């Protein structure tokens, strides 16, 4: 049978592709003959995805809590996927930088607007019961969120503000790690004693975090921004996009999380702790730890009032 001439370019392209990896086109075409047609559920792995929700209680709204956090982790993965395409490029073009930054910002915009699912979508009484089955687990232990922070900014901006003056680029990564802002959520800096929350977190992820700190030290988003042509760094629209991302992650997202936690935690009288036992207010509120990815893009007045007003 004669091959349709319109197929010749595609066949030639396939032969070139497989020749580059030492494969025979005929073998792959034969395999295609017997391949099962793809379906939506196979491609998305729907059955596997929907089997990952396992409750620890009999309370229905725990399922909302589980699925919401799983959606967050999927979005974190999308953000890191875009970030690494940007940070792994040796020389970044302004168009690529802008495209990736806007994608990352849209994902975080989606995260910040989704907090009503948690804040208004669960029964308070149910939450206050099933949260006790989660202890000592905590959203604090999201490793992907830490990787996003490392990939966003110079490491000094993630150091607890009380110790920044004593840390610089010559400081060993291990020492810098011990003074990350989130250590305050479960570490007594006077005694050095760490809570179980942080001990388990570090047992699983510390090695990966140290490697990521090294990787992103010179390749994070801020460093990539500084590699752009000077005229592009001064572009008002790009600066506005950088500021939007910074504020969205470090104020809007944080405060959305804070008000959601506040609604539930303060629904009962007396002093309450987060599920991991952390001082949740001092950990969450931006004015305490002053997480700012791009301080160079904010005025002195804006930096002074960081997190005190949420527009």
C-alpha positions in Angstrom: 0.0 0.0 0.0 1.3 3.4 -0.9 1.8 5.8 1.9 -0.1 9.0 1.7 2.3 11.7 0.6 0.9 14.0 3.3 2.3 11.6 6.0 5.8 11.7 4.6 7.0 14.7 6.6 5.6 13.2 9.9 7.3 9.8 9.1 10.6 11.6 8.3 10.4 13.5 11.6 9.7 10.3 13.5 12.7 8.6 11.9 14.9 11.5 12.8 13.6 11.5 16.4 14.2 7.8 17.0 17.5 7.8 15.2 18.8 10.3 17.7 18.2 7.8 20.5 19.3 4.7 18.5 15.8 3.3 18.1 14.0 1.8 15.1 10.9 3.7 13.9 9.3 0.5 12.8 9.5 -1.0 16.3 7.7 2.1 17.8 5.1 2.1 15.0 4.4 -1.6 15.8 4.0 -0.7 19.4 1.6 2.0 18.6 -0.5 -0.5 16.7 -1.2 -2.4 19.9 -1.3 0.5 22.3 -4.5 1.0 24.3 -6.3 4.3 23.4 -5.9 6.9 26.2 -8.8 7.9 28.3 -9.3 11.0 30.5 -9.3 8.9 33.7 -6.1 7.1 32.8 -4.3 10.2 31.7 -5.3 12.2 34.9 -5.0 9.1 37.1 -8.4 10.0 38.5 -9.0 6.8 40.5 -5.6 7.1 42.2 -6.1 10.8 42.9 -9.5 10.3 44.4 -8.3 7.4 46.6 -5.8 9.6 48.6 -8.4 11.1 51.0 -8.2 9.2 54.3 -10.1 10.5 57.3 -8.9 10.0 60.8 -12.3 10.8 62.3 -15.9 10.1 61.6 -16.7 13.9 61.1 -17.8 14.7 57.5 -16.1 18.1 57.4 -12.7 16.6 57.9 -12.9 15.5 54.2 -13.1 19.2 53.3 -10.0 19.9 55.3 -8.1 17.1 53.7 -9.0 17.8 50.1 -8.4 21.5 50.5 -4.9 20.9 51.7 -4.2 18.4 48.9 -5.4 21.0 46.4 -2.9 23.4 48.0 -0.1 21.0 47.6 -0.9 20.4 43.9 -0.9 24.2 43.4 2.5 24.4 45.2 3.8 21.8 42.8 2.6 23.9 39.8 4.3 26.9 41.3 7.6 25.1 41.8 7.3 23.6 38.3 7.2 27.2 36.8 9.9 28.4 39.2 12.4 25.8 38.3 11.9 26.5 34.6 12.9 30.0 35.4 15.7 29.4 38.0 17.4 26.6 36.0 18.0 28.9 32.9 21.5 30.2 32.9 20.6 33.4 31.2 16.9 34.4 31.5 15.2 36.5 28.9 12.8 39.2 30.0 9.8 37.6 28.2 10.4 34.3 29.8 10.9 35.9 33.3 7.7 37.9 32.9 5.7 34.9 31.7 6.8 32.6 34.5 6.3 35.3 37.1 2.7 35.9 36.0 1.9 32.2 36.0 3.3 31.9 39.5 1.3 34.9 40.7 -1.9 33.5 39.2 -1.5 30.3 41.1 -1.0 32.2 44.3 -4.0 34.4 43.5 -6.0 31.3 43.3 -4.7 30.1 46.6 -5.4 33.4 48.4 -9.0 33.5 47.1 -9.7 29.9 48.1 -9.4 30.5 51.9 -13.2 31.0 52.1 -13.5 27.2 51.5 -11.8 26.7 54.8 -13.0 29.8 56.6 -16.7 29.5 55.8 -16.9 25.9 54.5 -16.5 23.9 57.7 -18.6 23.5 60.8 -16.7 25.0 63.7 -17.8 22.4 66.2 -16.7 19.6 63.8 -13.3 21.2 63.2 -12.6 21.7 66.9 -13.2 17.9 67.4 -11.3 16.5 64.4 -8.3 18.8 64.8 -7.4 16.9 67.9 -6.9 13.8 65.8 -4.4 15.7 63.7 -2.0 16.7 66.5 1.0 17.1 66.1 0.7 17.4 62.3 0.6 21.0 61.0 0.4 22.9 57.7 3.7 24.3 58.9 5.2 21.0 57.7 4.5 21.7 54.0 8.0 21.2 52.5 6.9 22.5 49.1 6.0 25.9 50.6 9.5 26.1 52.1 11.0 25.3 48.7 8.9 28.1 47.1 10.3 30.5 49.6 13.9 29.4 48.9 13.3 29.8 45.2 11.7 33.3 45.5 14.3 35.4 47.4 17.8 35.7 48.8 18.1 33.6 51.9 18.7 36.6 54.2 15.1 37.6 53.7 13.9 34.3 55.3 16.1 34.6 58.4 14.4 35.5 61.7 14.7 39.2 61.8 16.3 39.0 65.3 19.4 37.3 63.7 19.8 38.9 60.3 22.5 41.2 61.4 24.7 38.3 62.3 24.2 36.3 59.1 25.5 37.0 55.6 26.5 35.1 52.4 29.6 33.7 54.1 27.5 32.1 56.9 27.4 28.3 56.7 24.0 27.0 55.4 23.6 24.8 58.5 23.8 27.9 60.7 21.4 29.9 58.5 19.0 27.0 58.5 18.9 27.0 62.3 17.8 30.7 62.2 15.1 30.5 59.5 12.0 32.6 60.5 9.8 29.5 60.9 12.1 28.1 63.5 10.4 30.5 65.9 7.2 28.5 65.6 8.7 25.6 67.6 12.2 26.4 68.8 13.4 28.0 72.0 16.3 30.1 70.8 17.5 30.5 74.4 17.9 26.8 75.1 18.0 25.5 71.5 15.3 23.0 72.3 13.0 22.1 69.4 9.5 20.9 69.5 8.5 17.5 68.1 6.8 19.4 65.3 10.2 20.7 64.0 12.2 17.7 64.9 10.0 15.5 62.7 10.0 18.1 59.9 13.7 18.3 59.9 14.2 14.6 60.1 12.4 14.2 56.8 13.4 17.3 54.9 16.4 19.0 56.4 18.9 17.5 53.9 16.7 18.5 51.0 16.2 22.0 52.4 20.0 22.6 52.8 20.6 21.5 49.2 17.8 23.8 48.0 19.2 26.7 49.9 22.5 26.2 48.1 20.8 25.7 44.7 18.7 28.9 44.9 21.4 31.0 46.5 22.3 32.6 43.2 19.4 31.4 41.0 16.3 32.6 42.9 13.6 34.8 41.4 15.2 38.0 42.8 18.6 37.1 41.4 17.1 36.3 38.0 15.3 39.7 38.1 18.7 41.4 38.7 20.1 39.6 35.7 17.6 41.3 33.4 18.6 44.4 31.4 18.6 47.5 33.5 15.8 49.1 31.4 13.6 46.1 32.0 14.3 46.1 35.7 12.9 49.7 35.7 9.8 48.7 33.8 6.8 49.9 36.0 4.6 47.0 34.9 7.3 44.4 35.8 8.0 46.1 39.1 4.3 46.1 39.9 4.1 42.4 39.1 7.0 41.7 41.4 5.4 43.7 44.2 2.1 41.9 43.6 3.7 38.5 44.0 5.6 39.6 47.1 2.5 41.1 48.8 0.3 38.2 47.7 2.5 35.5 49.2 3.7 37.4 52.3 0.7 39.4 53.3 -2.6 38.4 51.5 -2.0 34.7 51.6 -0.7 34.8 55.2 -3.5 36.9 56.5 -6.1 34.7 54.7 -4.6 31.8 56.6 -4.4 33.8 59.8 -8.1 34.8 59.8 -9.2 31.3 59.0 -7.2 29.9 61.9 -8.4 32.7 64.2 -12.0 31.8 63.5 -11.6 28.2 64.6 -8.9 28.4 67.2 -10.6 31.3 69.1 -14.0 29.8 68.9 -13.4 28.3 72.3 -12.3 30.3 75.4 -8.8 30.3 76.8 -5.4 30.3 75.2 -5.2 27.9 72.2 -2.4 26.5 70.2 -2.1 25.4 66.6 -2.3 21.6 66.0 1.5 21.4 66.0 1.7 23.3 69.2 3.2 26.5 67.7 2.6 30.1 68.7 0.5 30.5 65.6 0.0 34.3 65.8 3.7 35.1 66.0 4.4 32.5 63.2 1.7 33.8 60.9 1.4 37.6 61.3 3.7 39.3 58.8 4.7 42.2 61.1 6.4 39.8 63.4 8.7 37.9 61.0 8.7 40.5 58.2 8.9 38.0 55.3 9.6 40.3 52.3 10.9 38.7 49.1 11.9 41.9 47.3 12.6 44.6 49.9 14.5 46.7 47.3 11.2 47.3 45.5 9.4 48.8 48.5 9.7 52.3 50.0 11.0 52.8 53.6 7.4 53.7 54.7 6.0 50.5 53.1 8.6 48.4 54.7 8.0 50.0 58.1 4.3 49.3 57.9 4.7 45.8 56.3 1.7 43.7 57.1 0.0 46.3 59.3 -2.6 47.1 56.6 -4.3 44.6 54.3 -5.8 46.3 51.3 
